[in-house]
Amino acid sequence: MTTLLAYTRAEAEKDEGVLVLTEANFDEEIARHETMLVEFYAPWCGHCKKLAPEFAVAASVLAAQNPPQFIGKVDATENNALAERFEVKGFPTLIWFVKGARQDYTGGRTSDTIIAWINKKTGPSSSEISCDQVAEKATAGLNAVYFGDFEGSLFNAFIDVSKSDEQYQFFQAAGNCAATHGAKSHGVSIFR
């Protein structure tokens, strides 16, 4: 008789919702998650201390989403091999991983900008909103709102730009909403 044993390793320890990554669990955790933002920090670093509460808020919000997203941190003073492996030269260093491959993180260092950047990279690049939501949603930072039909060459061009631009948040609304917001149907308006 053969006995089949299943071994499942628990997820990494969390500190205020942020996965604590070490040399012992780093590769396994990066492989476990399709995408992950990782902060390499030093406990004595002032900028790292300032980022810590922002990172914790972002971790909480991202974990509550459907599907959940996770962020991690590495104490580079205790995990020198990882810091050297990823050529960490200063603190904090933020690195974005997609399917285990390193990519540049070009987002901000506040919880809102971290969340927005990760959602843009992992979710739809533009969100459909109702007429009533335009004034509510298109308020943080720079926003591009497309008014019109959700098909055709203009809409497709808008979606293509939304996938590559990191300065703006992108939204689309029905064409009949345009006049209410001082815009034209089948066009794009910028909101600040």
N, C-alpha and C positions, 0 to 999 in steps of 0.2 A: 504494500500500500504506500502510495506517495503522498506526502503532505505538502501542500502548496502554502507557502508563507508569503504574505504581502507585506512589504516594508514601505511605509510612507513617512518621509521626513517632514517634520513640522516646519512651518514657515519661520523665517528669521525672527529674532526678538525685535520688538518695536519700542521706540522711545518717542512718546507723544505722537504715535501714529506713523513715525518714520522708521522704515526697516533699517536695522543696524547691521551693516555689512562688514565682514571681516575677511581675512585671507582664507579662512576655513570654509566660509559659506558664499563668497562672492560669485563665483562662476555658476554655482547651482541656482542662486537666486536670480541672476541675470538671465539664465536659461529658462527659468520658471515663468518669467513675465515677458510678454512680447515686447513691451516698451517699459523703460524706467529712467527717470531722471535721478542721478546720483551726485551728491555733494561730497567732495573731498575737503575735509576741514582739519584744523588744529584747535584743540581746546583753548589755547591761549589767545587765539586770533580775534581781535575786536570785530572785524567785519563778519566773521563766522558767528559770533555771539549775537550780532544784530540780525543775521539771516535766520537763526534758529527758530524764533517764534513764527516768522513768516512761513518757513518750511513746514512747521507743525500744523498751522492752519491749512495750508495747501494740502498736506497729507490727509487731514480729516475730511475736507471737502471732496477730494479726488476719490478717497476710499468709499464714500457714500454714493458715488455716481453708479449708473448702470450702463455699461460694465464698469467695475471699479478700476481705478488706476493707482499705482503705487510709486512712491519715491523712497530713495534710500540715502544713507550717509555712511561715509567711511572716515574713521579717525585716522588720518594719514600719519600721525606720530606713532601710532601703535601698529599700523599696517604698512610699513615702509615699502614692502615688495609691491603692493598694489599701487601706491603713489608713484613708484619708479616705473612700473609697467605702463601706466597711463600718462607718464611724463608730466606729473603735477609739479608746477613750478611756483605756484602761489596759492594763497587761501582766501576765500573759498574758491574751489574750482568746481564748476558744474558741468557734467557730461551727460549727454542723452544717449541711451542705448536702445537700438531697434533690432530685435532678434539677435541680441548678443553683440551687434556691431556698434562701435563707437561712432557718434555723430556730434557735431557742434551744437551746443545749446546757445541760442541767440536771444532768449527771452530775458525778462527783467528779474528783479530780486525781491519783489513783494508777492504776497500770497495771490493777489488778483492776477498779476502778470504771469506768475508761474502756472496757475490754473488755466488761464486763457491760452497760453502757449502750448501746454500739454494737450488741452482739448482740441486745439486747432490741428495739432499733429496726429491725434488719434481718432478724431471724430469727423463729422462732415465739416468742410471748410466754410460753409455758409449755412446759417439757420433760417428757416422759414418762420416769419412772424406775422401776426395779424396787424391790421391798421392801428388798433389801440395800443399795441406793443411797441410800435416804432419809437414813440417818445420815451418809453420806459427802458427799452433794451439798448437803443443806440445812443447811450449817454457816456459811457466810460471810454476815454481816449478818443482815437480816431475810428470812425465807423463808415463803411460804404454800404448803402442800401440800394438794392436793385428793385425797381418798381416795374412790373409787367408780367407777361406770360412766362412760365417756367420751362420754356423750350425755345429753340431757335438760336441763330448765330450770336446775337447779342448776349443772351442769357448764358450760352456756352462759354463765351469769352469772359464773362463776369466770373463764372465758376473756375475757369482756368487761372485767372488772376488770384482768386481767393485761395487757391491751393499753394501759391508760391509767395504771396505777400505776407510779411510778418508785422507790418506796422498797423494794419487795420483789422477790425473785426468786420465780418461780412454777414449781411442779412438780405433776405429777399422777401418782398411783400407783393401782394396783388396790385395790378395796375390801377385799380380804382382807388387805392389809398394815396396815390401820388399827389393829387391836388390838395388834399388835406394837409400835406406837409410841404407845400410850396415846390413840389417837384413835377416832372413830366413823366407820363407813363412810357414804358419801354426805355427807361434811362436809369442812370445811377446818380445818387445824391450823396454828398459827404456830410456827416453829422459829427459834431465835436461835443 
